[in-house]
Amino acid sequence: MRQALQRWLDGQGLLGIAAGVFGVVTILSLLLVVGGYLLVTP
């Protein structure tokens, strides 16, 4: 598992890492917003 991750990071480079982190942060924030909205709405 760790070796596969290392190979992926080496292949993607800095741009791929930044895109992955940005994607994860975006999805988490969307989930928080939608989840909070669903909790608040009756």
C-alpha positions in Angstrom: 0.0 0.0 0.0 2.7 2.4 1.0 4.8 1.6 -2.1 1.9 2.2 -4.4 1.2 5.5 -2.8 4.8 6.5 -3.1 4.9 5.6 -6.8 1.7 7.6 -7.4 3.1 10.6 -5.6 6.3 10.3 -7.7 4.3 10.1 -10.9 1.9 12.9 -10.2 4.3 15.5 -8.9 3.4 18.6 -7.0 0.5 19.6 -9.2 -1.2 16.3 -8.7 -0.7 16.4 -5.0 -2.2 19.9 -4.8 -5.1 18.9 -6.9 -5.8 15.9 -4.7 -5.7 17.9 -1.5 -7.9 20.6 -3.0 -10.4 18.0 -4.1 -10.6 16.3 -0.7 -11.0 19.7 1.1 -13.8 20.7 -1.4 -15.7 17.5 -0.9 -15.4 17.6 2.9 -16.7 21.2 3.0 -19.6 20.3 0.7 -20.5 17.4 2.9 -20.4 19.6 6.0 -22.6 22.3 4.4 -25.1 19.8 3.0 -25.2 17.8 6.2 -25.6 20.9 8.4 -28.4 22.1 6.2 -30.2 18.8 6.3 -29.8 18.7 10.1 -31.2 22.2 10.6 -34.1 21.9 8.1 -37.2 20.2 9.6 
